[in-house]
Structure formats: structure tokens, C-alpha cells
Amino acid sequence: MRPAPDAPALDRRTLLRIGGVAALTAGTALASGAAAPARAWTSARTAPRPADWKALGRGLEGRLIRPGDAAYDAARRLFDPAYDGIRPAGVAYCANPSDVAECVNFARRLDVPLAVRSGGHSYAGWSTGTGLVVDVSPMREIAHRSGRATVGAGAKLIDVYDRLAAHGVSIPAGSCPTVGVSGLALGGGIGVVARKYGLTCDVMESVQIVTADGRLLACDANHHPELFWACRGGGGGNLGVAVSFGFRTHPAREVTVFFVQWPWRRAVRALRAWQAWAPSVPDELWSTLHLSREGGTQVQVAGVYLGGRAECERLLDRLADRIGATSSSSVRRVSYRQAMMIMAGCSNLSVSQCHQGGSLPGRTPDGRLPRDRFAAKSHLAYRPISEAGARTLVAEVDRPGSHSVLLDALGGAVGRVRPDATAFPHRAALYSVQYYAHRTGATAWTRRAHAAMRPHFGDHAYVNYVDPELKGWRSAYYGANAGRLARVKAAYDPGRLFRLPQGV
Ligand SMILES: Cc1cc2nc3c(=O)[nH]c(=O)nc-3n(C[C@H](O)[C@H](O)[C@H](O)COP(=O)(O)OP(=O)(O)OC[C@H]3O[C@@H](n4cnc5c(N)ncnc54)[C@H](O)[C@@H]3O)c2cc1C
């Protein structure tokens, strides 16, 4: 694998199998601002026979897992057990871009529904289906050179942090260790250094992607610029199968990690104080406010400060002055790598343990992380909410159940990018809001809380917290960028091979 922009490593066999040297050259050499028209293709509309599946398996360097294989049940599972009932006809663990092209051509030729998977964390289960699942997990190489990282599309976030930390660098990305870099980066990517360094899609400098016609395209600001634009926030599963990303890195040395709690009776005050404080502190400080009812009720502000402990405490004091006495707090200076492990919930685990367990690509034999059944919805707050809004949100959290509202600070570097510079439009948002619930009543609670807060937050939503029930999803996820995304889709996937219920 590793078709890095500065070190293309495709061998001759790969080139031939994905449609010829000419096709690749035509794909990569286009430097105009216009989207390249995708090659016209037609489907044979014939259901695949067992022999077709066998031929597909033989043609892959990676592994095709089919019903009846010992690994099938493990291979078809996503992060959320809610989708365990879905039985794909095949799961292809693609070892390189030509495996991906092989799968794309198979699906197109034989009219097999295609789903694309990296970390398997899609909230809606859209990285599985009844046809062919293309899993990019084997393509997980992570390399660094001269301030740039090349990351295989199947890399999990904890491995990205760990490998890059060895070079004293990192990229801004999310906190969940087993999320795949692909789903995260293609939809935006909110993380603990976002206010300083931006979203994951903001540091994306290139992406290699196999499109519906089986071509491998190298996209950046000068090559297929419209497709590149769409890959920065347009959402995974829409435009092709990403196989590799090029990211700009930032230095990663010691940082300060903090967790501060207040008594639940301070929740309304904490919410109002935090939403004024979080987007206004220096960009070096990123924080998240959790209002939770998981067992007991809890108000917690956690975060990362890219600076010393004393300065961090001074900034936290400014928040505490507005809320009142804390019930507990912890402020620690740690290495960047350790900070990512802490924020991932893996502070007592090794990196290898900080994975899902198993022997399939992307998992580790000693992986300890559980899967999670949950329901979720989102908003983006473009304005601070009123006292009445804060009271409503706290009252929703106070209802019986097992749920949280997670508010992640934005602003800073995220807000300095123009809304149309990438497909992620929410540049003016102060923070994201996620309603996240477990167990009996989870779906009902998220629906209710989301509806109750709509008058206060409006209709914006984050495509990475994809919500199949969301009305007006096109404008909620993409705002004024929706039309341009649809044009890119029409240019690169006119036959809509990549088909999602909320497809651009
Ligand atoms: C526990 C948890 C914590 C999270 N934390 C954060 C966070 O801190 N910040 C944040 O921004 N988000 C966060 N998310 C949301 C996360 O970014 C999205 O769920 C994301 O889409 C997951 O990507 P994935 O590759 O793991 O999932 P997948 O289910 O594999 O993919 C998600 C979508 O992208 C598509 N896709 C996957 N791989 C490719 C590819 N190679 N090419 C093209 N399309 C592809 C899939 O078809 C699917 O539609 C979190 C989610 C969970 C469950």
C-alpha cells in the first residue's frame, strides 16, 4: 500500500489491476479546477454466483470472508452491537488499493450493494450491509517525514497517536481510540487540539481514493481539487473508498490534562459559564463539558492545555470563579502520547490493549476495549444558549435513564477556516453538542432531548454523528455546501455506486 504523494509505491501489478497505467495517469495528472468526469460504466445486473465470489477472493491479496467461514461472525460486526443482525454476503479485508479497485469493480459489474468500513463506528451502521463490505483495516501504515504524515485509511486513532508520537508530532483527531481515521477525517474530525490546530480535515493535504469506476485518484489542492474539497467534511461512504491520507503534523510534546467536577446543583450555572469561557480562552486550551446521568448525575469539564500546569490552573480558576466551588479536580502534566491515552480512556492500558480484541485486521489479541450499544443525536451551537435553554438541557439530563450530553469546544483554528473552504460548514459554531444514551429508553431519551433543545440550538448537526432520523439532514450537515457536494458526487459517482440513505 502506501501511495504517498511524495513516494508513490504502486507496483506494476497494482497499476494493471486497477485499470491500466493510462487510467491512473489520467486520474492523477488532472490539475484543472474542474471535477474530472467519471468514466461511464454499466452494470451487468446479474446476481453473483458462488464462482464469482470465489474469483473475487482469489483476486485479492487480502482476505475475503464469507458466510460459513470461521471468522465470519467477528468480521461482520461493527462497534455497535445493534447492527449484529446484518449479514453481509462478503467482507473483504483489502490489503492495498488494487484490492479495493477489485471489489469496487466486482460490486459495480454484478450490482452488489457496497459498504465501506474503516473503524466500524458509524452511528447508523452504514459501514455494513447485505452485499460486499470493503474493509480497509489492513491498510494501516503510518509514516512521518518532514512534517507530513502518511496514514493508511484503515489506521485506528490510537495507533496514529502512538506512531506519530515516536516522531514528536501528531495530527488533530478524535478521542475514541478505535475510531478509524477514514470515517473521522472524511466527516471533519473534532478532537482535543482542534482549537489550536483545526479539525482532522483541516490538516488533510491529500487523499488517495478509489472511485466508482475503479480508478485510484490522488487528490490534493491541485489534482481533483473538487473531490479533495468534498473529502474534507463531506462524510464517509459517499464518494469512493479512501485508501490513504496525507496530513500536516504539529509538534507534540508535554501537555496538561485536566478533569474538574462540580456538584449537580451547579449544572445550569456551569453550562452557561462554560459556553462563554470555552471558546474565549487561548486556542491552546480545548475543553469538553459533560452533563451526565450514568449512575449518578455529574457535571465535568475535561480537556487538554498545550502549555504548563500553572497557566492551565489560572485559566480553570476563571471558569470556577463563575461556577462555584469544585467537588474534585485533577490537573496533570503528561507526555502528548499519554494525554491521548488518558482522553481515550486507556490510561491503565498498553497501546495494544487499547483496541478491540481479536485476530482480524484492526484488532489486537490482547485488546480489551468493549463494543458499545448506544443511541445518539447532535446539534451545533452557533450562539450561547439562554438561561431557559440551559435549564431545559439540564432538566433533560435529569430524567431517569443512562445518558449524557457532551459539549465539545470549537472556535479557535476551526473558526478561522472559511465555511466553504472545506465541505465541513460549521465554522461559526461555538461548540458541538452530542446526546448519547445507553440501555432501555436510550432512543426515546435522545429523541426527546434533541427535540427539546431544537428551539435553543437550531437545526445544525455533525455528519460524523450521523442520524438516520434527522429531517433536513442535507442542510443540517452541510449548510450552503450541500449543492457543491451534490455536484462533486454527480461528477465522480454518476451511477451512485456509493449509496447511503443520506447520500450527498
Ligand atoms: C465512541 C465514539 C467516540 C467518537 N469520538 C469522536 C471524536 O472524538 N471526534 C469526532 O469527530 N468524532 C467522533 N466519533 C464519531 C466518528 O468520527 C464517526 O462515527 C466516524 O464516522 C467513525 O469512523 P469509522 O471509520 O470508525 O467508522 P466506519 O463505520 O467504518 O465509517 C463511517 C462512515 O465512513 C465511511 N467510510 C469508512 N471508511 C471509509 C473509507 N476508507 N473511504 C470512504 N468512506 C469510508 C463508512 O462507509 C461510513 O459511512 C466517535 C464515535 C464513537 C462511536
PDBQT file of the ligand as one rigid body, heavy atoms in Angstrom, charges set to zero:
ROOT
HETATM    1  C1  LIG A 601     -17.213   6.048  20.932  1.00  0.00    +0.000 C 
HETATM    2  C2  LIG A 601     -17.128   7.082  19.829  1.00  0.00    +0.000 A 
HETATM    3  C3  LIG A 601     -16.328   8.201  20.006  1.00  0.00    +0.000 A 
HETATM    4  C4  LIG A 601     -16.213   9.163  18.997  1.00  0.00    +0.000 A 
HETATM    5  N1  LIG A 601     -15.419  10.253  19.181  1.00  0.00    +0.000 NA
HETATM    6  C5  LIG A 601     -15.325  11.186  18.204  1.00  0.00    +0.000 A 
HETATM    7  C6  LIG A 601     -14.484  12.335  18.366  1.00  0.00    +0.000 A 
HETATM    8  O1  LIG A 601     -13.789  12.490  19.365  1.00  0.00    +0.000 OA
HETATM    9  N2  LIG A 601     -14.471  13.257  17.365  1.00  0.00    +0.000 N 
HETATM   10  C7  LIG A 601     -15.204  13.110  16.231  1.00  0.00    +0.000 A 
HETATM   11  O2  LIG A 601     -15.140  13.987  15.371  1.00  0.00    +0.000 OA
HETATM   12  N3  LIG A 601     -15.981  12.022  16.041  1.00  0.00    +0.000 NA
HETATM   13  C8  LIG A 601     -16.060  11.069  16.998  1.00  0.00    +0.000 A 
HETATM   14  N4  LIG A 601     -16.860   9.980  16.805  1.00  0.00    +0.000 N 
HETATM   15  C9  LIG A 601     -17.636   9.860  15.578  1.00  0.00    +0.000 C 
HETATM   16  C10 LIG A 601     -16.787   9.265  14.478  1.00  0.00    +0.000 C 
HETATM   17  O3  LIG A 601     -15.959  10.269  13.931  1.00  0.00    +0.000 OA
HETATM   18  C11 LIG A 601     -17.682   8.712  13.372  1.00  0.00    +0.000 C 
HETATM   19  O4  LIG A 601     -18.524   7.714  13.897  1.00  0.00    +0.000 OA
HETATM   20  C12 LIG A 601     -16.865   8.172  12.217  1.00  0.00    +0.000 C 
HETATM   21  O5  LIG A 601     -17.657   8.136  11.062  1.00  0.00    +0.000 OA
HETATM   22  C13 LIG A 601     -16.322   6.795  12.509  1.00  0.00    +0.000 C 
HETATM   23  O6  LIG A 601     -15.407   6.411  11.534  1.00  0.00    +0.000 OA
HETATM   24  P1  LIG A 601     -15.003   4.874  11.429  1.00  0.00    +0.000 P 
HETATM   25  O7  LIG A 601     -14.060   4.754  10.307  1.00  0.00    +0.000 OA
HETATM   26  O8  LIG A 601     -14.611   4.372  12.764  1.00  0.00    +0.000 OA
HETATM   27  O9  LIG A 601     -16.395   4.190  11.118  1.00  0.00    +0.000 OA
HETATM   28  P2  LIG A 601     -16.986   3.397   9.881  1.00  0.00    +0.000 P 
HETATM   29  O10 LIG A 601     -18.295   2.892  10.367  1.00  0.00    +0.000 OA
HETATM   30  O11 LIG A 601     -16.018   2.410   9.369  1.00  0.00    +0.000 OA
HETATM   31  O12 LIG A 601     -17.195   4.515   8.789  1.00  0.00    +0.000 OA
HETATM   32  C14 LIG A 601     -18.007   5.649   8.993  1.00  0.00    +0.000 C 
HETATM   33  C15 LIG A 601     -18.522   6.121   7.623  1.00  0.00    +0.000 C 
HETATM   34  O13 LIG A 601     -17.406   6.392   6.782  1.00  0.00    +0.000 OA
HETATM   35  C16 LIG A 601     -17.391   5.503   5.664  1.00  0.00    +0.000 C 
HETATM   36  N5  LIG A 601     -16.020   5.054   5.439  1.00  0.00    +0.000 N 
HETATM   37  C17 LIG A 601     -15.252   4.301   6.273  1.00  0.00    +0.000 A 
HETATM   38  N6  LIG A 601     -14.051   4.094   5.732  1.00  0.00    +0.000 NA
HETATM   39  C18 LIG A 601     -14.045   4.727   4.544  1.00  0.00    +0.000 A 
HETATM   40  C19 LIG A 601     -13.083   4.865   3.522  1.00  0.00    +0.000 A 
HETATM   41  N7  LIG A 601     -11.878   4.304   3.623  1.00  0.00    +0.000 N 
HETATM   42  N8  LIG A 601     -13.401   5.584   2.425  1.00  0.00    +0.000 NA
HETATM   43  C20 LIG A 601     -14.621   6.147   2.309  1.00  0.00    +0.000 A 
HETATM   44  N9  LIG A 601     -15.584   6.041   3.236  1.00  0.00    +0.000 NA
HETATM   45  C21 LIG A 601     -15.293   5.341   4.350  1.00  0.00    +0.000 A 
HETATM   46  C22 LIG A 601     -18.332   4.378   6.016  1.00  0.00    +0.000 C 
HETATM   47  O14 LIG A 601     -18.917   3.815   4.862  1.00  0.00    +0.000 OA
HETATM   48  C23 LIG A 601     -19.343   5.052   6.918  1.00  0.00    +0.000 C 
HETATM   49  O15 LIG A 601     -20.357   5.661   6.165  1.00  0.00    +0.000 OA
HETATM   50  C24 LIG A 601     -16.952   8.991  17.796  1.00  0.00    +0.000 A 
HETATM   51  C25 LIG A 601     -17.729   7.848  17.618  1.00  0.00    +0.000 A 
HETATM   52  C26 LIG A 601     -17.829   6.904  18.616  1.00  0.00    +0.000 A 
HETATM   53  C27 LIG A 601     -18.688   5.696  18.406  1.00  0.00    +0.000 C 
ENDROOT
TORSDOF 0
